[in-house]
Amino acid sequence: MDYTNDNGARPIAMTVTATSRSTKWRRFAYVIIAVLCIIGMGASMITNLAVSGQLSWAWYPILANAYAMALLTPLLAKKNRPAYWLAALIVFTLPFLYFLDIITPGHDWFTALALPIFAMNIAAICICFFISKLLRNRWYIAAVFVFVLGAIVSPITNLLVDSFISQFAPVFAIFTYINIISTIVLCVVISITLIGVGRRKKTMHEHDTSAEANAN
């Protein structure tokens, strides 16, 4: 009797079933999180109205919970892909920062501070994302993320924040530079370490593969 068809069909069926279960669990998780966020928004509104008779501080948890719900919408997709999470981050973060600037008293910071930092971070994340598609070694990918986000994006972000704050209040630049230098050094060391581990793992894998091929 020929069992070729049966044996060939089972892995596909198992894969489809596993994917379907994963999708259901992710959607169920989103529903639970969404319900908790809505409860949080409702509790904040009721408390704020009961105490002050109007919405004031409640706008912050309302906006934060709405942002969380929007940011987690990739859980509703049929497949869990990094591109969906990146798209959600790009689409929903900027409106969140814009409305947060509106409800925050004091100087406007969206155009002068949030917009350039957002653009820089999104560009860096996109670069890291596409580089990760080219690199197969997860240690190299981690090294790229640490170096780009830690040694480049973080120091520039600190400088932008200090430059913005210095318009309205005195800033001790020495502490900023100490923080920037220490961050860069630490991230470079971590990146080099990750690359070293990745090279070692790759060499060991190639050695094992070669030994197995010779044995056969």
Sequence and secondary structure as in RCSB ss.txt:
>XXXX:A:sequence
MDYTNDNGARPIAMTVTATSRSTKWRRFAYVIIAVLCIIGMGASMITNLAVSGQLSWAWYPILANAYAMALLTPL
LAKKNRPAYWLAALIVFTLPFLYFLDIITPGHDWFTALALPIFAMNIAAICICFFISKLLRNRWYIAAVFVFVLG
AIVSPITNLLVDSFISQFAPVFAIFTYINIISTIVLCVVISITLIGVGRRKKTMHEHDTSAEANAN
>XXXX:A:secstr
   HHHHHHHHHHHHHHHHHHHHHHHHHHHHHHHHHHHHHHHHHHHHHHHHHSS STTHHHHHHHHHHHHHTGGG
GSSS  HHHHHHHHHHHHHHHHHHHHHHS SS  IIIIIHHHHHHHHHHHHHHHHHHHH   HHHHHHHHIIIII
IIIHHHHHHHHHHHHTTTS   HHHHHHHHHHHHHHHHHHHHHHHHHHHHHHHHHHHHHHHHHHH 
